[in-house]
Each structure stands twice: as structure tokens, then as C-alpha cells.
Amino acid sequence: MKRNEILYETAKFFKDNSKSVHITLKSNQWLNGIIISINEDFKDRLVLVEEKFGEMLIMFERIKDDGIEPRREVGE
């Protein structure tokens, strides 16, 4: 399976289940929020409502491999 397809399937799972995610970018910046949209045609980008920055477009090429995971709440 191609890298973008793996990221797409992971993002789709969290979006479909309305789970909060933690996304780590290749720059080592991290983002927390809810995925509200995923490009289904090219499977190369998503829209995240980030806790601090609001709505953001994120290209899959900026996300680390395995860079989308469930967000752990503080204290977990």
C-alpha cells in the first residue's frame, strides 16, 4: 500500500469515528484536533480543525509516516 493511501485510510478512520487526533509533521511540529474533510479524489490532503489555530489544510507530504494517531487527553 502506498504511503498516501495508508495516511488516507488512517485519517478516514478517525474522521468517520469523530476521534480527536494528534498529527506530527515532518518539521516535528505537532497538531491536535478533529479531521473534518479528506480529499477523496487524490487522497493527498485533509482539513483539520486544530485546537489553537482553527481550520487548517494539511498536505499528506508534510505528515510523518505513521504521523496520525489518536490524541491522548491530558492525564492519560
C-alpha positions in Angstrom: 0.0 0.0 0.0 1.3 3.4 -0.9 2.2 5.9 1.9 -0.6 8.4 1.0 -3.2 5.5 0.9 -2.1 4.5 4.4 -2.4 8.1 5.7 -5.8 8.4 3.9 -7.2 5.2 5.5 -5.9 6.3 8.9 -7.4 9.8 8.6 -10.7 8.4 7.3 -11.0 6.1 10.3 -10.5 8.9 12.7 -12.9 11.3 10.8 -15.6 8.6 10.4 -15.4 8.0 14.2 -15.2 11.7 15.2 -12.0 11.0 17.1 -9.6 13.7 18.1 -6.1 13.2 16.5 -2.5 14.1 17.1 -0.7 14.8 13.8 3.1 15.0 13.7 4.6 16.9 10.8 8.0 16.2 9.2 9.1 19.5 10.8 8.4 17.9 14.2 5.6 20.4 14.8 2.5 18.7 16.1 -1.2 19.5 15.8 -4.2 18.3 17.8 -7.8 18.5 16.6 -10.6 16.9 14.6 -10.4 16.0 10.9 -13.4 17.4 9.1 -12.6 16.7 5.5 -10.3 14.5 3.4 -9.7 14.8 -0.3 -11.1 11.6 -1.7 -10.0 12.1 -5.3 -6.3 12.5 -4.9 -6.0 11.2 -1.3 -3.3 13.7 -0.5 -4.7 16.3 1.9 -7.1 16.8 4.8 -8.7 19.7 6.7 -8.2 19.7 10.5 -9.9 21.9 13.0 -6.8 22.5 15.2 -7.2 23.4 18.8 -5.1 26.5 18.7 -5.0 27.5 15.0 -8.6 26.7 13.8 -9.2 25.2 10.4 -6.1 24.1 8.6 -5.3 22.4 5.2 -2.6 19.8 5.7 -0.9 18.1 2.8 0.0 14.4 3.4 3.5 15.1 2.2 4.1 17.3 5.3 3.0 14.5 7.7 5.5 12.0 9.1 5.0 8.3 8.3 2.6 7.0 11.0 2.1 10.7 11.9 -1.7 10.4 12.5 -2.6 8.9 15.8 -5.4 9.2 18.4 -5.0 12.2 20.7 -4.3 11.3 24.3 -6.1 13.6 26.7 -4.1 15.3 29.4 -3.7 13.0 32.3 -3.9 9.7 30.3 
